[in-house]
Amino acid sequence: MTSKQFKSYFNQILYENPLPFGYQWQLQHLQNSSLNDPGWSELLYRTFAEYKCKRGHRWKSAWAMVIFRFRLDFRNGFGRVRMRRFGVRCRECGDKDDSYHVGICSETQTWYLVQCLLRQIVPRCYGERFYYDDDDVQNVVIIETDVPSGGNGGGSHPKDLCEACANNCCQERFKRLTKKK
């Protein structure tokens, strides 16, 4: 998944099936994930991605983290989603390459990621009644049991190589946000 690909899915789904009141939603890049934006809802999503460093090493991870912050401005009639994908350093390169590499998700994972985001936007921004009662929303948002978790793990998580861990947006925070209440 590239940002362009995600934006394309996001816009396509909302164009074909607008959310309640016909408000427009725009996708923006989240610059600073450590700041807590008052009035913004947050979603941290874990998915599966494939990585490739500048030297050609390849690896896969089920801990590809994406953070979303979103809010609906009722007064002006539009919503905003800020998104940031976190990268991982190459284990093979070690100290030779300290840059983070953002993974590529499959089209299916990207589509599900958009669905997970919409499943959160509808109840948090429009209220629970739209999530359950609005036929248009039911056509856009898939039911929770049909959304994959994003992968099964597949080995230990290299916290020292993970950008999300460095920004306090990874395992512990993910577990806290997704814990059953």
Secondary structure, 3 states (H helix, E strand, C coil): CCHHHHHHHHHHHHHHCCCHHHCEEEEEECCCCCCCCCCCEEEEEEEEEEEECCCCCEEEEEEEEEEEEEEEECCCCEEEEEEEECEECCCCCHHHCCCCEECECCHHHHHHHHHHHHHHHHHHHHCHHHHHHCHHHHHHCCCHHHCCCCCCCCCCCCHHHEHHHHCCCCHHHHHHHHCCC
